[in-house]
Amino acid sequence: MTPESNYRPFEPARRPGGRPDSQPKYRVLVHRRFRDHWDELVDRVGLKMAQQFWDHVSNSPGNPDPIAATCYLRGKAGRPRGVGWSRTIHYEISGPGRINYQYNDTYQTSPDGDVHRVVAILTINYSSH
């Protein structure tokens, strides 16, 4: 997700089950390779867990989730995507399910564009480790 590129692999990830009660602090984006996985999220883990994940990353992606296990990935997989991006956070959404994401508090789509807070969902995996 470099601001200089016209290639936009990320798409908005809507909140499972409908709009949240309050405006989120972060825009949640999902890589288009994982769009189908995102669409299966409720069927795989249930509406409550899917909403818990979305609510967490849309409001406080850098903090530990009070219910689910989160950690930073080590090595190359954990490196930030670029300047301003966090390290990759590994979120255990269910027994075998996990989602990896990074967030950026000052993302711009162009050098003179508006600044946005975004969360980029990099991978979604429903198989065991």
Z-matrix of the N, CA and C atoms (Angstrom, degrees):
N
C 1 1.443
C 2 1.516 1 109.89
N 3 1.295 2 116.48 1 67.47
C 4 1.449 3 119.28 2 177.39
C 5 1.515 4 109.18 3 -90.62
N 6 1.329 5 118.44 4 136.96
C 7 1.452 6 121.24 5 -178.23
C 8 1.535 7 113.23 6 -61.46
N 9 1.329 8 118.98 7 -25.93
C 10 1.455 9 121.39 8 -176.10
C 11 1.523 10 112.57 9 -78.22
N 12 1.308 11 118.43 10 -16.04
C 13 1.453 12 122.93 11 -173.40
C 14 1.527 13 111.74 12 -88.55
N 15 1.337 14 116.22 13 144.70
C 16 1.453 15 120.84 14 173.48
C 17 1.519 16 111.39 15 -85.84
N 18 1.321 17 116.84 16 -14.17
C 19 1.452 18 122.28 17 179.28
C 20 1.521 19 109.00 18 -75.12
N 21 1.310 20 117.69 19 122.64
C 22 1.467 21 122.42 20 -177.54
C 23 1.527 22 109.52 21 -122.52
N 24 1.334 23 116.83 22 89.09
C 25 1.464 24 119.05 23 -177.39
C 26 1.531 25 114.50 24 -77.47
N 27 1.323 26 117.77 25 -9.88
C 28 1.455 27 120.29 26 -176.21
C 29 1.522 28 111.21 27 -101.72
N 30 1.336 29 115.23 28 142.69
C 31 1.460 30 123.32 29 -179.86
C 32 1.528 31 108.45 30 -126.84
N 33 1.325 32 118.13 31 155.43
C 34 1.464 33 119.49 32 177.50
C 35 1.527 34 111.90 33 -60.00
N 36 1.313 35 115.70 34 138.78
C 37 1.470 36 122.33 35 176.48
C 38 1.521 37 106.70 36 -107.31
N 39 1.291 38 116.22 37 103.12
C 40 1.460 39 120.54 38 -178.01
C 41 1.536 40 110.81 39 -69.35
N 42 1.317 41 114.78 40 152.00
C 43 1.463 42 120.35 41 -179.98
C 44 1.524 43 109.60 42 -68.07
N 45 1.312 44 117.67 43 128.87
C 46 1.464 45 120.45 44 176.83
C 47 1.524 46 110.64 45 -60.53
N 48 1.305 47 117.05 46 134.11
C 49 1.453 48 121.18 47 177.39
C 50 1.514 49 115.19 48 84.35
N 51 1.315 50 119.15 49 1.08
C 52 1.457 51 120.74 50 176.97
C 53 1.511 52 114.17 51 116.56
N 54 1.312 53 114.37 52 -177.39
C 55 1.468 54 121.88 53 -175.75
C 56 1.525 55 112.08 54 -63.42
N 57 1.348 56 116.11 55 147.58
C 58 1.468 57 119.12 56 175.68
C 59 1.527 58 110.52 57 -75.20
N 60 1.332 59 116.43 58 164.41
C 61 1.461 60 121.63 59 179.55
C 62 1.527 61 112.21 60 -68.45
N 63 1.338 62 116.58 61 -32.87
C 64 1.463 63 120.25 62 -179.96
C 65 1.531 64 109.89 63 -128.62
N 66 1.300 65 116.12 64 160.34
C 67 1.463 66 121.69 65 -179.02
C 68 1.529 67 110.14 66 -64.41
N 69 1.335 68 117.93 67 128.11
C 70 1.465 69 120.02 68 178.78
C 71 1.524 70 111.34 69 -71.69
N 72 1.326 71 116.47 70 154.37
C 73 1.459 72 121.68 71 178.20
C 74 1.528 73 111.38 72 -80.35
N 75 1.332 74 117.12 73 -29.08
C 76 1.465 75 122.86 74 -176.15
C 77 1.523 76 110.38 75 -119.66
N 78 1.321 77 116.07 76 145.27
C 79 1.460 78 121.49 77 168.86
C 80 1.517 79 107.06 78 -82.13
N 81 1.300 80 117.26 79 132.12
C 82 1.461 81 121.67 80 -179.81
C 83 1.528 82 107.66 81 -101.03
N 84 1.331 83 115.29 82 123.86
C 85 1.460 84 121.91 83 -179.83
C 86 1.516 85 109.10 84 -121.32
N 87 1.327 86 116.36 85 146.62
C 88 1.459 87 121.17 86 178.02
C 89 1.525 88 108.27 87 -123.18
N 90 1.326 89 115.56 88 139.38
C 91 1.464 90 119.95 89 177.70
C 92 1.524 91 107.96 90 -64.29
N 93 1.313 92 116.73 91 137.63
C 94 1.468 93 120.05 92 -174.00
C 95 1.527 94 113.23 93 -62.57
N 96 1.334 95 118.43 94 -23.41
C 97 1.465 96 120.59 95 175.04
C 98 1.524 97 111.31 96 -63.72
N 99 1.332 98 116.63 97 -24.26
C 100 1.453 99 121.52 98 -177.40
C 101 1.528 100 112.66 99 -109.80
N 102 1.323 101 117.60 100 14.53
C 103 1.472 102 122.02 101 178.22
C 104 1.532 103 110.50 102 -58.25
N 105 1.335 104 117.70 103 -45.54
C 106 1.472 105 120.44 104 179.39
C 107 1.526 106 111.16 105 -63.57
N 108 1.322 107 116.68 106 -38.69
C 109 1.473 108 120.15 107 177.23
C 110 1.534 109 110.07 108 -63.07
N 111 1.343 110 116.53 109 -41.25
C 112 1.458 111 120.70 110 178.97
C 113 1.524 112 109.77 111 -62.60
N 114 1.332 113 116.58 112 -42.15
C 115 1.462 114 120.51 113 -179.73
C 116 1.530 115 111.95 114 -65.37
N 117 1.331 116 118.31 115 -23.95
C 118 1.468 117 123.38 116 178.34
C 119 1.533 118 112.81 117 -88.33
N 120 1.310 119 117.83 118 -5.97
C 121 1.464 120 121.69 119 -170.75
C 122 1.534 121 112.97 120 -53.53
N 123 1.316 122 117.64 121 -48.65
C 124 1.470 123 120.50 122 -177.65
C 125 1.527 124 110.58 123 -63.42
N 126 1.330 125 117.19 124 -42.45
C 127 1.472 126 120.05 125 179.33
C 128 1.522 127 111.43 126 -64.48
N 129 1.315 128 117.28 127 -33.43
C 130 1.475 129 121.06 128 -176.46
C 131 1.522 130 113.47 129 -80.89
N 132 1.338 131 117.08 130 -41.03
C 133 1.475 132 119.41 131 -172.63
C 134 1.527 133 113.60 132 -120.42
N 135 1.314 134 118.29 133 -8.19
C 136 1.459 135 121.62 134 -178.69
C 137 1.520 136 111.85 135 95.25
N 138 1.324 137 114.62 136 153.60
C 139 1.464 138 120.82 137 -177.08
C 140 1.525 139 112.08 138 -62.69
N 141 1.320 140 117.46 139 -42.73
C 142 1.476 141 120.88 140 -177.00
C 143 1.532 142 111.45 141 -60.91
N 144 1.338 143 117.53 142 -46.92
C 145 1.469 144 120.51 143 -179.81
C 146 1.527 145 111.50 144 -68.11
N 147 1.329 146 116.69 145 -38.83
C 148 1.464 147 120.72 146 179.20
C 149 1.528 148 110.40 147 -63.34
N 150 1.315 149 116.97 148 -43.43
C 151 1.467 150 120.69 149 178.28
C 152 1.520 151 110.85 150 -67.59
N 153 1.327 152 117.14 151 -38.69
C 154 1.466 153 120.37 152 177.97
C 155 1.523 154 110.41 153 -59.35
N 156 1.337 155 116.84 154 -44.99
C 157 1.458 156 120.42 155 178.66
C 158 1.528 157 110.23 156 -61.48
N 159 1.330 158 117.24 157 -51.38
C 160 1.464 159 120.57 158 -176.78
C 161 1.533 160 110.42 159 -61.15
N 162 1.317 161 117.15 160 -44.16
C 163 1.470 162 120.69 161 179.78
C 164 1.526 163 110.88 162 -61.97
N 165 1.325 164 116.56 163 -39.39
C 166 1.467 165 120.24 164 179.24
C 167 1.528 166 111.11 165 -64.26
N 168 1.339 167 117.49 166 -53.83
C 169 1.466 168 118.99 167 -175.60
C 170 1.522 169 112.88 168 -71.64
N 171 1.327 170 118.66 169 -23.92
C 172 1.461 171 120.04 170 179.86
C 173 1.523 172 112.48 171 -81.83
N 174 1.329 173 117.27 172 -10.79
C 175 1.461 174 119.96 173 -178.61
C 176 1.526 175 114.62 174 -123.86
N 177 1.317 176 118.41 175 -35.58
C 178 1.474 177 120.07 176 -177.69
C 179 1.524 178 111.08 177 -148.49
N 180 1.338 179 118.20 178 62.87
C 181 1.464 180 120.24 179 -174.13
C 182 1.523 181 114.80 180 -65.73
N 183 1.308 182 118.93 181 -21.50
C 184 1.458 183 121.52 182 -178.09
C 185 1.512 184 114.11 183 -88.88
N 186 1.314 185 117.00 184 -8.96
C 187 1.463 186 121.52 185 -179.54
C 188 1.520 187 110.16 186 -96.62
N 189 1.331 188 117.23 187 153.11
C 190 1.468 189 118.80 188 175.38
C 191 1.529 190 110.03 189 -64.42
N 192 1.309 191 116.85 190 142.97
C 193 1.453 192 121.14 191 175.32
C 194 1.522 193 107.43 192 -74.36
N 195 1.331 194 119.18 193 136.72
C 196 1.465 195 119.80 194 -178.17
C 197 1.532 196 114.09 195 -68.37
N 198 1.338 197 117.56 196 -17.76
C 199 1.462 198 120.32 197 -177.09
C 200 1.523 199 112.06 198 -113.39
N 201 1.320 200 117.78 199 -48.21
C 202 1.469 201 121.95 200 -176.13
C 203 1.528 202 111.19 201 -88.46
N 204 1.324 203 115.32 202 157.24
C 205 1.465 204 121.10 203 177.95
C 206 1.526 205 109.86 204 -83.70
N 207 1.323 206 116.21 205 133.28
C 208 1.465 207 122.09 206 175.96
C 209 1.525 208 108.37 207 -133.18
N 210 1.332 209 115.30 208 151.55
C 211 1.457 210 120.18 209 174.42
C 212 1.529 211 108.19 210 -159.42
N 213 1.324 212 115.99 211 163.31
C 214 1.459 213 120.74 212 175.93
C 215 1.525 214 108.44 213 -87.30
N 216 1.322 215 116.23 214 136.86
C 217 1.461 216 119.91 215 175.86
C 218 1.515 217 109.53 216 -73.03
N 219 1.319 218 116.61 217 147.86
C 220 1.462 219 122.06 218 178.07
C 221 1.523 220 109.79 219 -97.64
N 222 1.307 221 115.38 220 165.67
C 223 1.460 222 121.34 221 174.38
C 224 1.515 223 113.64 222 70.33
N 225 1.319 224 114.85 223 -156.19
C 226 1.465 225 121.66 224 -175.31
C 227 1.529 226 112.11 225 -60.83
N 228 1.328 227 117.31 226 -37.98
C 229 1.464 228 121.24 227 -179.32
C 230 1.524 229 112.58 228 -63.38
N 231 1.322 230 117.19 229 -23.51
C 232 1.451 231 120.78 230 -177.91
C 233 1.516 232 115.11 231 -92.26
N 234 1.322 233 116.99 232 -5.96
C 235 1.464 234 119.87 233 -176.89
C 236 1.529 235 111.92 234 -66.86
N 237 1.338 236 116.66 235 143.36
C 238 1.468 237 120.09 236 176.14
C 239 1.534 238 111.09 237 -61.91
N 240 1.329 239 115.76 238 148.79
C 241 1.462 240 121.86 239 179.54
C 242 1.526 241 111.71 240 -69.20
N 243 1.291 242 118.02 241 -20.70
C 244 1.451 243 122.34 242 -179.29
C 245 1.518 244 109.92 243 174.21
N 246 1.309 245 115.85 244 -170.29
C 247 1.459 246 121.93 245 -179.55
C 248 1.528 247 109.54 246 -61.95
N 249 1.312 248 115.71 247 131.75
C 250 1.458 249 121.33 248 177.52
C 251 1.520 250 114.81 249 91.75
N 252 1.324 251 116.89 250 -13.44
C 253 1.460 252 120.55 251 -179.11
C 254 1.523 253 110.45 252 -86.55
N 255 1.320 254 115.42 253 148.03
C 256 1.464 255 121.09 254 174.97
C 257 1.522 256 109.26 255 -75.93
N 258 1.323 257 116.26 256 171.17
C 259 1.457 258 119.98 257 167.78
C 260 1.529 259 107.41 258 -70.10
N 261 1.318 260 117.50 259 164.78
C 262 1.459 261 121.54 260 -178.55
C 263 1.526 262 110.45 261 -72.89
N 264 1.320 263 114.88 262 129.46
C 265 1.458 264 121.74 263 178.30
C 266 1.524 265 108.35 264 -103.95
N 267 1.315 266 114.81 265 132.17
C 268 1.467 267 123.81 266 -178.61
C 269 1.520 268 107.06 267 -101.87
N 270 1.330 269 117.00 268 118.48
C 271 1.465 270 122.75 269 -175.82
C 272 1.523 271 108.79 270 -114.24
N 273 1.329 272 117.26 271 120.96
C 274 1.470 273 122.67 272 178.28
C 275 1.525 274 107.92 273 -86.27
N 276 1.340 275 116.29 274 101.69
C 277 1.466 276 119.90 275 -175.85
C 278 1.522 277 113.04 276 -85.58
N 279 1.314 278 117.12 277 -24.62
C 280 1.460 279 122.16 278 175.85
C 281 1.519 280 107.09 279 -158.68
N 282 1.330 281 117.96 280 -177.22
C 283 1.467 282 120.27 281 179.77
C 284 1.519 283 112.66 282 -44.40
N 285 1.316 284 118.40 283 -68.56
C 286 1.461 285 118.92 284 -179.60
C 287 1.524 286 113.52 285 -92.19
N 288 1.325 287 119.21 286 -8.58
C 289 1.463 288 121.58 287 -174.55
C 290 1.514 289 113.03 288 -86.75
N 291 1.327 290 115.06 289 139.48
C 292 1.466 291 119.60 290 176.91
C 293 1.521 292 109.84 291 -149.22
N 294 1.314 293 114.33 292 150.44
C 295 1.459 294 122.06 293 -179.58
C 296 1.525 295 107.11 294 -131.45
N 297 1.323 296 116.37 295 132.06
C 298 1.463 297 121.79 296 176.23
C 299 1.522 298 108.66 297 -108.74
N 300 1.321 299 115.76 298 134.66
C 301 1.467 300 119.63 299 -178.93
C 302 1.520 301 110.84 300 -147.30
N 303 1.319 302 114.90 301 163.68
C 304 1.459 303 123.62 302 171.02
C 305 1.523 304 107.24 303 -131.82
N 306 1.313 305 115.87 304 157.56
C 307 1.464 306 119.70 305 177.39
C 308 1.524 307 110.00 306 -130.71
N 309 1.334 308 114.78 307 158.43
C 310 1.455 309 122.03 308 -179.36
C 311 1.524 310 107.23 309 -141.19
N 312 1.335 311 116.83 310 124.49
C 313 1.465 312 121.30 311 -178.51
C 314 1.526 313 113.19 312 -83.05
N 315 1.330 314 117.75 313 -13.10
C 316 1.472 315 120.92 314 -174.92
C 317 1.522 316 111.91 315 -135.40
N 318 1.314 317 117.54 316 46.76
C 319 1.463 318 121.43 317 -177.02
C 320 1.528 319 111.10 318 -78.28
N 321 1.327 320 115.41 319 136.40
C 322 1.464 321 122.16 320 175.60
C 323 1.521 322 108.21 321 -130.49
N 324 1.332 323 116.83 322 139.69
C 325 1.460 324 119.93 323 177.50
C 326 1.518 325 111.56 324 -81.73
N 327 1.325 326 117.13 325 -18.14
C 328 1.466 327 121.94 326 174.94
C 329 1.520 328 107.80 327 -147.59
N 330 1.339 329 117.74 328 159.31
C 331 1.466 330 119.70 329 -176.84
C 332 1.531 331 114.22 330 -56.30
N 333 1.316 332 118.47 331 -30.83
C 334 1.458 333 120.66 332 179.77
C 335 1.534 334 112.20 333 -106.19
N 336 1.330 335 117.14 334 12.49
C 337 1.465 336 121.87 335 -179.28
C 338 1.511 337 112.83 336 -80.14
N 339 1.311 338 114.86 337 170.54
C 340 1.455 339 121.52 338 177.73
C 341 1.529 340 110.54 339 -67.60
N 342 1.312 341 115.37 340 149.30
C 343 1.461 342 121.79 341 177.88
C 344 1.531 343 108.09 342 -88.43
N 345 1.339 344 115.82 343 133.46
C 346 1.454 345 121.87 344 178.87
C 347 1.524 346 109.90 345 -131.63
N 348 1.307 347 115.40 346 152.78
C 349 1.465 348 121.17 347 169.98
C 350 1.526 349 106.24 348 -92.92
N 351 1.321 350 116.53 349 125.93
C 352 1.456 351 119.74 350 -179.05
C 353 1.531 352 111.11 351 -132.78
N 354 1.323 353 114.83 352 152.71
C 355 1.461 354 123.72 353 170.69
C 356 1.517 355 105.61 354 -119.42
N 357 1.322 356 116.52 355 126.34
C 358 1.461 357 121.53 356 177.93
C 359 1.523 358 108.84 357 -107.13
N 360 1.328 359 116.17 358 115.09
C 361 1.459 360 120.77 359 175.62
C 362 1.516 361 106.41 360 -80.93
N 363 1.332 362 115.59 361 114.22
C 364 1.464 363 121.61 362 -173.94
C 365 1.516 364 112.66 363 -86.95
N 366 1.325 365 116.92 364 -42.73
C 367 1.460 366 120.85 365 -179.59
C 368 1.524 367 110.25 366 -145.31
N 369 1.329 368 114.81 367 150.41
C 370 1.454 369 122.61 368 172.88
C 371 1.518 370 105.93 369 -132.46
N 372 1.329 371 116.70 370 128.09
C 373 1.451 372 120.31 371 -177.54
C 374 1.518 373 108.99 372 -136.22
N 375 1.326 374 116.65 373 128.75
C 376 1.454 375 122.03 374 -179.88
C 377 1.518 376 113.50 375 -104.43
N 378 1.318 377 118.10 376 2.55
C 379 1.462 378 119.84 377 179.13
C 380 1.521 379 109.57 378 -92.53
N 381 1.307 380 116.06 379 167.74
C 382 1.462 381 119.37 380 -179.54
C 383 1.526 382 110.48 381 -73.70
N 384 1.303 383 116.86 382 164.56
C 385 1.464 384 123.18 383 -176.13
C 386 1.492 385 112.02 384 -61.56
